[in-house]
């Protein structure tokens, strides 16, 4: 799987968990990306929960490091 495909999948999971979330992605290399997610406080833990296992799976199976940081939407 490509990094772009993995980012797309993560974005879809985040949007499903919190349709109002704002996602900003920075690609660090061909194998690494950082996703900053801005969401209402009440949705922050849900986003963390839905992205944790997929992020670990991407790292273990495809060697892709996608870090997801969730911040309170202001």
N, C-alpha and C positions, 0 to 999 in steps of 0.2 A: 504494500500500500504506500502511496506517496504521502508526503507531509500535508500537501494541500487537501487530499481526500480525508485524512485524519482530522484536520482542522474543520473541514466541512461537517464531518460527523459530530464532532464535539460541539460545534455551533448549533447544530440541529437539536442535540440533547439539551443544551442550555436553553434554547428558545422554547422547547417543549416544557421545560420545568418552570420557566419564567418568561412569558412572551414579551414582557416589557424590558428585559435586560438589554443593556448596551454592551457590545463586545468589541474590544480593540485587540487586534492580533499583530504581534511583531515576530517576523521570521528571523531567527538568529543564524541558521545555517540550513542545509538540506535535511537535517535530521532533528532540528530543535526549534521550538516556537514558544512564545509566551502569550497567553491569552489573559487580558485584564477584563473582568466582567463587573459591570456596575449594575446593582440590583437593589430593590427594596430590602430592608433589613429582614423582613419576614421570609424572604426567599433565599437568603444567603446560604443557609445550611443545606437546603434542598439542592442547590446548584453544586455545592461541594460534594454532597452525597452521590449525585448522578454522574459526576465527572471523575471521581477518584479511581474507581475500578477500570474504566476505559483508558484512563491515562497510564495506569500501570500495565494494562494489557498491550497498549501501543508500544510501550518501552520494551516489554519482554518479548513480544512476538515480531515486531517490525523494527526495533531499535530507534523508535521515534520518541523524543522527549518533548512532551507538551505539558507545560506548567500552566495551571489555571489558578489565578488569583482573583478572589471575589471581594469587591469593595462595596461599601454602602453607597447607594445612589443618593446624591444630594438634591 
